[in-house]
Amino acid sequence: MAVNPKLLEILVCPKCKGDLVLTEPGDGLICHACRLKYEIKDDIPIMLIDEAIPLDNEAPKPETP
């Protein structure tokens, strides 16, 4: 079961109130303005600023040839 698309439409970044983008694997929501990723656990977005993952700390994506 995935996160409800209607919920994703209304969610905003709790820090800056900006737009969020669902990650490709669907494991989190990204705020590009704050450079934070809010994880999705058990189909529930964890929208706590203190638990957000800075994008700079994420492992870099492998380059495609």
C-alpha positions as CSV (number, residue, x, y, z in Angstrom):
1,M,0.0,0.0,0.0
2,A,1.5,3.4,-1.0
3,V,0.9,6.8,0.4
4,N,-2.4,8.3,-0.7
5,P,-1.9,10.6,-3.7
6,K,-4.4,13.1,-2.3
7,L,-2.3,13.3,0.8
8,L,0.8,14.0,-1.2
9,E,-1.0,16.9,-3.0
10,I,-1.6,18.7,0.3
11,L,1.7,18.0,2.1
12,V,4.2,20.8,2.3
13,C,7.7,21.0,3.9
14,P,7.2,21.7,7.6
15,K,10.3,23.9,7.7
16,C,9.7,26.3,4.7
17,K,6.1,25.3,3.6
18,G,7.5,24.6,0.2
19,D,6.5,21.9,-2.3
20,L,7.6,18.3,-1.8
21,V,8.5,15.8,-4.4
22,L,8.1,12.0,-4.0
23,T,11.4,10.2,-4.5
24,E,11.6,7.7,-7.4
25,P,11.6,4.6,-5.3
26,G,8.8,6.2,-3.2
27,D,10.7,6.0,0.1
28,G,10.6,9.7,0.9
29,L,9.6,13.2,0.1
30,I,12.2,15.8,-0.9
31,C,12.1,19.5,-0.3
32,H,14.6,21.0,-2.8
33,A,14.5,24.4,-1.1
34,C,15.6,23.1,2.3
35,R,17.6,20.2,0.8
36,L,15.9,17.7,3.1
37,K,14.4,14.3,2.6
38,Y,11.4,13.2,4.8
39,E,11.3,9.4,5.0
40,I,8.2,7.4,4.4
41,K,8.0,4.5,6.8
42,D,5.1,1.9,6.7
43,D,3.4,4.2,4.1
44,I,3.4,7.1,6.6
45,P,5.4,10.3,5.8
46,I,7.6,11.3,8.8
47,M,7.2,15.0,8.6
48,L,9.4,16.0,11.6
49,I,12.2,18.5,10.8
50,D,14.5,16.8,13.4
51,E,14.2,13.5,11.7
52,A,14.6,14.8,8.1
53,I,17.7,13.6,6.3
54,P,19.9,16.4,4.7
55,L,20.4,15.6,1.1
56,D,24.1,16.3,1.4
57,N,24.4,13.3,3.7
58,E,22.7,10.9,1.2
59,A,24.8,8.6,-0.8
60,P,25.4,9.9,-4.3
61,K,23.4,8.4,-7.1
62,P,25.5,6.2,-9.4
63,E,26.2,7.8,-12.7
64,T,24.6,6.1,-15.7
65,P,26.8,5.7,-18.8
